[in-house]
Amino acid sequence: MKFDTNSKNCIFPFRNAELLFLIHNNQKLHPNDYAHVLYFNIIETLLMINEIKTIEFIEQLDNEDDFEDVSGYFGRLSGVFQSKGFIIRIENAAKKYTSYKYYKRILDNIDEAKNALDDTI
């Protein structure tokens, strides 16, 4: 199913606080736990619903661990959004984490997002 993630009709009534709650709960779970997989899928689905809302959420993050966790979704999101603007905005948002110990992982996730762009765009 293909839908326009920038459409005003493409919305889901969730707030940043609710999404952060899911992310924080997922951080507490062991990666091999089935609940971790369920949280991961729920978070990913919510982030894929609206590109603009997702970018705003990513840009407002002010915690390195939260940003690094969310960066794990960049490849899939980029594949759905197919937006160079999305890549530029997440690269700019990542600049404030250059001294973070997992910054290389964030850069790898951004590279994965770039690779997910369709070359025909």
Buried (B, 14 or more C-beta within 10 A) or exposed (E): EEEEBEEEEBEEEBEEEEBBEBBEEBEEBEEEEEEBEEBBEEBBEBBBBBBBBBBEBBBEBEEBEBBBBBBBBBBBBBBBBBBEEBBEBBBEBBEEBEEBEBBEEBBBBBEBBBEBBEEEE
